[in-house]
Amino acid sequence: MSFSASTFIRGRKSITSITDNRIKHVLWYILECHRIFLNDNITYSLKEIKNTTKIKPEDYFRTKFVDNYLRKNRGLLQSFQMEDIFFGKEEVEIYEDNSGIKQEDKIDIYVRDAGLQKYWSNEGEVYFAIECKRIKQLSDSNIYISDIDKFCKRNYTNLRLPFVGQIAFIENTTLSHDLVAIEINSYLKKSTSIITDKYLSNIKLHSTIDCSYHSLHKKNFLKKESFLIYHLLFNYSSIVTD
């Protein structure tokens, strides 16, 4: 390996480390906004959502969280010097499927960090993608991993950071985040299309909220590059009503 190539690799690892650190700050912020949301004692009626909107419940939960919390409390990020954060909804990126056909991918929550962009200035615009799913019963964990399958298979034309996020809205009072994590791992172990290096394990990202996990997987194309998923398994059982 040449000196220049070695220097590039070390530099890329350093940027990746900085990126992971900044993303952890964003995840802390998301968890803090979830804590504020829980303290507000808000409830969502599925019947009202169905009768008054044409919005899917998971999109409704996502939109309310982004509009009323993630976009309104960004001052909390000042201590991390991360004021220039943008939270988008349903932003579109282009990817190539297994046959090389370009398609659109709608991202549930799209996070851009102006401070992070300078570290990846030679790579185009970078973003942190978060996908959302409802879990009404334990078997919905299989639907949840469909997003992991998507992360593995899709080759994005713009740079996709080696970190992505997932949020689960757990609506069943009999389920806890640890039970859901165990079930997700069970489905991952059965999957023939998802290459998992490390299964979901708990990671402390917030001092008072303990529903965050991470897992490590490989892409199914090119160099089989690894990527890390941060999972936030939110308890919505007292929030969602019939």
Backbone torsions as a table, in degrees:
resi	resn	phi	psi	omega
1	MET	NA	132.6	-179.4
2	SER	-72.8	160.9	178.7
3	PHE	-60.6	-42.0	-177.8
4	SER	-64.0	-40.6	178.7
5	ALA	-66.3	-41.6	178.6
6	SER	-61.7	-43.1	178.7
7	THR	-62.1	-40.6	-179.9
8	PHE	-62.4	-44.6	-178.0
9	ILE	-63.8	-44.0	177.7
10	ARG	-62.1	-39.9	178.9
11	GLY	-64.2	-40.9	-179.8
12	ARG	-65.1	-39.5	177.9
13	LYS	-64.1	-37.9	178.5
14	SER	-64.6	-44.1	178.6
15	ILE	-62.4	-41.2	179.7
16	THR	-62.8	-39.0	178.3
17	SER	-65.3	-43.8	177.1
18	ILE	-62.3	-41.3	-179.9
19	THR	-61.6	-47.0	-179.7
20	ASP	-60.1	-40.4	-179.7
21	ASN	-63.9	-43.3	179.9
22	ARG	-68.8	-37.0	178.4
23	ILE	-65.7	-36.0	176.2
24	LYS	-62.9	-34.8	174.6
25	HIS	-64.4	-42.1	177.8
26	VAL	-62.4	-42.1	-179.8
27	LEU	-66.5	-39.1	174.0
28	TRP	-57.5	-44.3	-179.2
29	TYR	-62.6	-43.4	178.4
30	ILE	-61.3	-42.1	177.8
31	LEU	-66.3	-37.9	177.2
32	GLU	-64.8	-40.5	176.4
33	CYS	-64.1	-36.4	176.3
34	HIS	-64.5	-39.8	177.6
35	ARG	-61.9	-44.4	177.8
36	ILE	-61.7	-42.9	179.0
37	PHE	-59.5	-46.1	179.5
38	LEU	-61.6	-38.9	-179.6
39	ASN	-68.5	-20.8	178.6
40	ASP	-77.7	-9.9	176.6
41	ASN	54.6	41.6	178.7
42	ILE	-83.3	144.5	173.9
43	THR	-125.8	152.4	177.5
44	TYR	-122.3	125.0	178.4
45	SER	-90.6	121.2	177.9
46	LEU	-63.3	-35.6	179.3
47	LYS	-64.8	-42.6	179.5
48	GLU	-66.6	-40.9	178.0
49	ILE	-60.7	-42.7	-179.3
50	LYS	-67.2	-40.5	-174.3
51	ASN	-81.4	-23.2	-173.4
52	THR	-115.8	-6.2	179.8
53	THR	-139.4	170.6	170.4
54	LYS	-115.5	29.1	-176.4
55	ILE	-99.8	134.7	174.9
56	LYS	-64.9	141.6	-177.4
57	PRO	-52.4	-43.6	-178.1
58	GLU	-63.9	-33.5	176.4
59	ASP	-72.2	-35.9	177.9
60	TYR	-63.4	-47.7	178.9
61	PHE	-59.9	-45.1	-179.4
62	ARG	-60.5	-47.0	-176.7
63	THR	-64.2	-44.7	178.9
64	LYS	-61.4	-39.9	-179.0
65	PHE	-67.6	-42.7	179.9
66	VAL	-67.3	-50.2	-174.7
67	ASP	-67.3	-44.2	-171.1
68	ASN	-93.2	-12.8	-176.2
69	TYR	-129.7	-58.3	-176.1
70	LEU	-64.0	-35.1	-178.2
71	ARG	-86.5	-16.2	-172.9
72	LYS	-102.8	-10.4	-175.4
73	ASN	-118.5	23.1	-173.6
74	ARG	-64.3	-15.6	175.2
75	GLY	-60.2	-22.8	178.5
76	LEU	-66.0	-16.7	-179.5
77	LEU	-89.2	-1.1	-176.9
78	GLN	-61.6	-34.9	-178.9
79	SER	-65.7	-20.9	176.1
80	PHE	-96.0	3.2	-175.9
81	GLN	55.4	48.8	-177.3
82	MET	-132.3	51.0	-178.5
83	GLU	-73.7	-27.8	-174.3
84	ASP	-88.6	64.2	179.8
85	ILE	-113.3	135.9	177.3
86	PHE	-118.8	132.8	176.8
87	PHE	-113.8	112.2	179.7
88	GLY	-106.0	166.8	178.8
89	LYS	-129.5	138.5	175.6
90	GLU	54.5	35.5	175.2
91	GLU	-73.4	149.4	-173.7
92	VAL	-110.1	130.7	171.1
93	GLU	-123.5	161.0	-178.5
94	ILE	-104.7	138.2	176.0
95	TYR	-135.5	162.9	174.1
96	GLU	-106.6	133.1	177.2
97	ASP	-81.4	-174.2	-175.5
98	ASN	-61.6	-24.4	-179.8
99	SER	-93.9	3.2	179.1
100	GLY	86.5	6.7	179.6
101	ILE	-82.6	131.0	179.1
102	LYS	-78.7	136.7	179.1
103	GLN	-139.7	165.2	178.6
104	GLU	-92.0	142.0	176.6
105	ASP	-124.1	118.7	178.1
106	LYS	-91.5	121.7	-175.4
107	ILE	-97.4	127.6	-175.1
108	ASP	-60.4	-55.1	176.5
109	ILE	-127.5	126.0	-172.4
110	TYR	-117.3	116.8	-174.8
111	VAL	-112.0	123.1	174.5
112	ARG	-114.8	134.5	-178.9
113	ASP	-121.6	108.3	-178.3
114	ALA	-61.5	-34.2	179.0
115	GLY	-67.7	-34.0	179.6
116	LEU	-75.4	-30.1	-175.1
117	GLN	-57.3	-34.8	-176.7
118	LYS	-64.5	-28.7	179.6
119	TYR	-73.5	-23.8	-179.6
120	TRP	-113.4	30.9	-172.0
121	SER	-59.8	-26.8	-179.3
122	ASN	-88.2	1.8	-174.6
123	GLU	-110.2	5.4	-175.3
124	GLY	84.6	-168.7	-178.3
125	GLU	-72.9	131.8	178.9
126	VAL	-110.1	156.2	-179.0
127	TYR	-154.8	160.1	176.6
128	PHE	-112.1	119.9	-175.9
129	ALA	-98.9	137.4	176.3
130	ILE	-128.5	127.6	177.1
131	GLU	-106.7	149.5	-175.6
132	CYS	-123.3	142.2	177.2
133	LYS	-143.3	148.2	172.7
134	ARG	-87.2	144.3	170.9
135	ILE	-126.2	102.6	-178.8
136	LYS	-93.6	-26.3	176.6
137	GLN	-146.7	165.1	-171.6
138	LEU	-60.7	-34.0	-178.8
139	SER	-66.8	-16.3	176.2
140	ASP	-66.8	-10.1	174.8
141	SER	-60.3	-28.2	177.4
142	ASN	-68.7	-35.0	175.6
143	ILE	-69.7	-37.9	179.5
144	TYR	-58.2	-42.1	-177.1
145	ILE	-75.5	-6.5	174.9
146	SER	-62.3	-30.2	176.0
147	ASP	-70.9	-35.2	175.8
148	ILE	-64.1	-41.8	176.9
149	ASP	-58.9	-41.6	178.2
150	LYS	-63.7	-44.9	178.7
151	PHE	-58.0	-37.4	-178.0
152	CYS	-71.0	-36.4	-169.6
153	LYS	-91.3	-28.7	-169.4
154	ARG	-87.7	130.5	179.2
155	ASN	-103.1	102.9	-173.7
156	TYR	-80.0	140.7	-177.3
157	THR	-76.0	-29.6	172.3
158	ASN	-96.1	159.0	-177.5
159	LEU	-58.4	127.6	171.6
160	ARG	-108.7	120.3	179.9
161	LEU	-57.4	152.8	178.6
162	PRO	-76.1	27.4	177.5
163	PHE	-139.1	134.4	173.7
164	VAL	-137.3	169.3	-178.6
165	GLY	-130.6	155.8	173.7
166	GLN	-138.3	140.8	174.8
167	ILE	-119.9	132.4	173.2
168	ALA	-110.2	133.8	172.0
169	PHE	-99.8	101.5	-176.9
170	ILE	-87.7	113.2	-170.6
171	GLU	-104.5	3.9	-174.8
172	ASN	-106.2	126.2	-177.2
173	THR	-66.5	-20.0	-178.9
174	THR	-85.7	-5.0	-176.8
175	LEU	-107.0	143.5	173.6
176	SER	-119.5	164.0	-177.7
177	HIS	-63.3	-33.1	-179.6
178	ASP	-71.4	-35.0	175.4
179	LEU	-65.5	-41.6	178.6
180	VAL	-64.3	-42.0	178.9
181	ALA	-60.9	-41.9	177.9
182	ILE	-61.7	-42.1	-179.5
183	GLU	-68.9	-37.9	176.2
184	ILE	-60.1	-45.0	178.4
185	ASN	-61.5	-36.9	178.6
186	SER	-61.5	-42.8	178.4
187	TYR	-69.4	-37.0	178.6
188	LEU	-63.0	-38.2	-179.8
189	LYS	-66.8	-25.3	179.1
190	LYS	-88.3	-15.7	-174.1
191	SER	-69.6	137.0	176.2
192	THR	-100.9	-5.8	-177.4
193	SER	-110.6	-12.5	-179.1
194	ILE	-107.5	121.5	176.6
195	ILE	-92.0	112.1	-177.4
196	THR	-109.5	120.8	175.7
197	ASP	-87.6	-37.6	177.8
198	LYS	-139.6	127.6	-179.7
199	TYR	-78.5	169.0	-177.2
200	LEU	-55.0	128.5	173.0
201	SER	-138.1	149.1	-175.5
202	ASN	-67.1	139.8	175.8
203	ILE	-134.9	135.6	-177.3
204	LYS	-86.3	110.9	179.4
205	LEU	-114.6	-9.9	-177.2
206	HIS	-147.3	143.9	-173.2
207	SER	-70.2	-26.0	-174.5
208	THR	-119.7	-4.4	-179.1
209	ILE	-119.9	122.1	-172.6
210	ASP	-118.6	60.8	-179.0
211	CYS	-131.6	25.3	-176.6
212	SER	-110.3	141.6	-177.1
213	TYR	-139.0	166.0	170.8
214	HIS	-141.5	155.3	178.1
215	SER	-146.2	159.6	-176.3
216	LEU	-124.7	132.5	-176.4
217	HIS	-137.3	172.5	177.5
218	LYS	-119.7	145.9	171.3
219	LYS	-66.6	152.9	-179.4
220	ASN	-94.0	13.2	-175.7
221	PHE	-141.2	172.6	177.5
222	LEU	50.0	-120.2	-173.7
223	LYS	-92.3	14.3	180.0
224	LYS	54.1	43.9	-176.4
225	GLU	-64.3	145.6	179.7
226	SER	-84.0	151.2	174.0
227	PHE	-145.6	151.4	-175.4
228	LEU	-106.0	136.0	175.5
229	ILE	-111.9	130.5	170.9
230	TYR	-99.6	126.8	-176.9
231	HIS	-110.9	126.4	175.2
232	LEU	-114.6	109.4	-173.7
233	LEU	-102.2	91.1	-172.3
234	PHE	-82.7	136.5	176.3
235	ASN	-85.9	107.6	178.1
236	TYR	-109.8	15.5	-173.5
237	SER	-65.6	-30.7	177.6
238	SER	-94.4	-0.9	-178.0
239	ILE	-97.7	-40.3	-176.4
240	VAL	-91.9	125.2	178.0
241	THR	-117.9	161.1	177.2
242	ASP	-72.7	NA	NA
